[in-house]
Amino acid sequence: MELKKILSQVKNNETDLGEAENQIRSMGYVQISDIARLDTFRKNRTGIMEAILAEGKEAEDIIEIAKAQIKATGRVLITRLDGKKSAVLESSFGNDNIEFSKNSITAVVHDGTPVPRTGGKVAIISAGTADIPVAEEARMTASEMGCETLTIYDVGVAGFHRLISQLQNIEDYKPDVIVVAAGREGTLPTVVSGLVDAPVIGLPVSIGYGAGAKGEAALLSMLQSCSVLSVVNIDAGFVAGAFAARIANKVAEARNTNAGKGC
């Protein structure tokens, strides 16, 4: 519940001071037995919502945390799921209340509460098909932060013509920011950054053979890019998506302000 709504209820004698105090205090965090302190007010404070990293957590703990987040905000993003944990989610919340990414590694669980749209626009590009699960984590994160998204997958530099054929699509979409996921040698973000006028975020993916595998070559290649781009950690789809959405939402805010002024 938003702070203004609580204060308004106090003003209109719809709730007493004690209940209002409890609600405001709960905006800081929600204690979930002895396993988690859920930061339900993070989105209001930073613009980035709380999310659940499924990796390293028991399925029943994920369910408890998800229920608390949904009670507080209506929606919750869960990353790094495996098949067993995805099945537990489905049995606990039902298919109608879950949106899975391609490959079902990322999910959003909700009670029907929609995401307020901001007007921000984020393009998500992957070099290969194997990079899609990480790219999808970025896409769903940006979408949960209110952004419209465009996906263009499997346009890596081994078949450069595939990217060239999509440049007009990117230009027409006019993204505020672009996330580019790539494993192996990680070249694609550098190429995209040299062709478009939107900020590019490089997302290294842990795909590759032998020396430099597990995303290390891709990360170092992006860090040494001669075209200007920002780089997040290996497989950090949530970070890339959240950072992209912060940029896009600020751009959308400025765009809307200028439109209101007739600029």
N, C-alpha and C positions, 0 to 999 in steps of 0.2 A: 504494500500500500504506500502511496506517495505521501511525503511529509505534509504537503499542502492540503491533501484530502483529510488527513488526521486532524490538523489544526482547524480546518473548516468544520469538522464534526464537533470539535470542542466548542467552537464559537456558536454553533447552532444547537448546543445542548443535546447532541445526538450520542455523545459518549462522555464519560466522566474523566477527570484528570488522571486517575490511577490507570485506567485502561489505556488512555492515550500514552502515558509514560511507558507502559509495557510494550506498546506497539512501536514507539520510537526507539526504545532500547533494542528491540529485535531487529531494527534496521542495521545495527552494527554487525551482528552475526547470530546464527542459530546454532546452539549446541546440540549435537546429535549423539546421544549417549556418551561414550568415552572415545569415539573414533574420529569425530570431525567437528570443526567449527566453521560452518558454512557462511561465507561472506555474501549474504543476499543483497547487500546495498552497494556492492562494488560497481555495478553498471551506473547507478546514479552518481557515484563518486568519481569514476574514471572514464565512463563511456564503454567499458568492456565488461561483459557479464561474467559471472562465476561459471565455470565449466567443470565437469568431472572427468579426470583422467582415469580411465578404467584399469589401465595397466597397474599391477601391483595391489589392486583392491579385490576383496572377496565380492562375489556376486550379490550376496545379501546386503553388504555395506553399500554397494552402488545403488541398490533399490531404496534403501533408507534415505540416503543423501538426495537421490532424485526426487523422492516424495516431498522432502522438506523444501527443495528448491521450487518445485512446481506449486506447492502451497503458497510460497512467498511471491513468486513472479509469474506463475502460469506455464513456464517453459524451462527446459534444461537441455544443455548440449553435453553429450557424452562422447569422449574420444578414445581411441585405441581399444576398441572392443574386439573380443574374439567370438567364435561361434557359440561357445557355451554361454557366455555372458549375454550375447544378443538374444539367445533363446529364453533366458530367464527374464529379460526385459519384456519380451513379447508376452510371456505367460503372466507377468505382473501387471502390465498396462494395457494389453490388447493392441492388435495391429492398427486400429483406427487412430490411436493416439501416438504412434511412432512414425517418424520419417527417417529412413535409413539412407546413407550415401550409397553410391555404387560400391560394391564389395562389402557393404554392411560393417565397415570398421568405425564409422562415425554415425551418431544418431541424435535426433532431437525428440524428446518426449514432452508432451504438452496436454493441457486439459481443454484445448479448443481456443485458448487465448492467442490471438494473432500477434505477429511482430509489427509494431508501428514502422511504416516505411519512411525513410529519411530523404530519399532522392539521390543518395550516393550510388555510384556505379563502379563496380569492380569487375575486371576481366581476369579470368583464371586460365592460364595456358600450361599445357604439359608437353615435355619433349617426347616421351614415350608412353605407351599404354601402361607399363609397369609403374609409372609415376602417378597414375590417376588416384590411387587411394590417399596419398598425401595431399594431392591437389584438391581432392574432395573435402578433406578436413578444412582446408583454407576456405573453400567455397561455402560450406555450411556455416562456418564461423562468421564470415562476412554477411551472409544472409540473415543470421540470427541477430546481427547488429543493425539490421534494417536496410541493408544495401541490396540493390538489384545486381544480379551477377550474369556474366556471359562466360561460357566455357568453350574453349577450343583445345581439343586433346590430340595428341600424337602428331605433332608438327615439328619434330626434332630436326637438327641440322643434317643428319644423314640423308634426308630427303628434303632439301631446302625449299624446293618448289611448293611443298605442302604449306609452309608458312607464308610464302609469297602470295599464294592463292587466297589467304585469309586476311591479308593486310587491309583490303578495302572494307571487309567486315568489321575489323577493329576500328578503322577510321570512322565508319558510319555510326558505330556504337558510342564513340566518344567517352571511353572510360576515364574516370578520375585517377585511377591507379591500376597497375597490372601486376599480378603475381605470376611468376614463371617458375614452374617446378621442373627440375631436371636432375637425372642421375648420371652415371658414367663420367664423361669428361665435363659435364655441366656447362656447355657452351651457350645454350639457347638464350638465357637471360641477357648475356652480353649482346647477342645479335638483336634481340627485340629492343633493347634499350637504345641501340644505334639506329633504329628505324622509326620509332614512334616518339611523340612529344609528351606522353604521360609518364609519371614516375614508375619505375620498375623495381619490384622486390624479388630478389633471387631466392629460391627455395631449394636447397640441395636435397637430393633424395638418396637413400642408402641402397642404390642399385649399381652394380658394377662387378668386374672380375678382378681377382688378384691384387697387385699393388695399387693402392689408391682406392680400394673398394670401400664399401660401407659408407659411401658419400663423401669420403675425405678428399678425393680428387676434385669432385664437383664443388665442394665448399671452397677449397683453395683457389680453384679456377675463377669462381665468382668473386672472391675477395681481391683477385688480381685483375679484375675486369678493367679494360681501358675505356669502355663506355660507362657512364655514371649509373650506378644502381646501388641499392641497399641489400644486405644479405642477412638472412636469419640462420639459425642453427640447422643441422641436418635433421630432416623429417619433421621440422617444427611447423606443421601446417596450421595449427591453432594460432601461433604467434604471427605467422605471415598474414593469415586472414584477418586477425584482429588489428594488426598494424595498418593493413590496407583499408579496413573499414574506418579506422580513426581518420585517416587522410581523406577518404571519400566523403565521410560525414561532415568534416570541416569544410570541404569544397562545396558540398551541397548547401550547407548553412549559409556560406557566403553568396552562393548563387541565388538562393531564395531571398536573402536580404537585398541584394542588388535588384532583383526582379521587383521587389516591393517598392523600391525607390525609383523604378522606371528606368534603370540603367541598361 
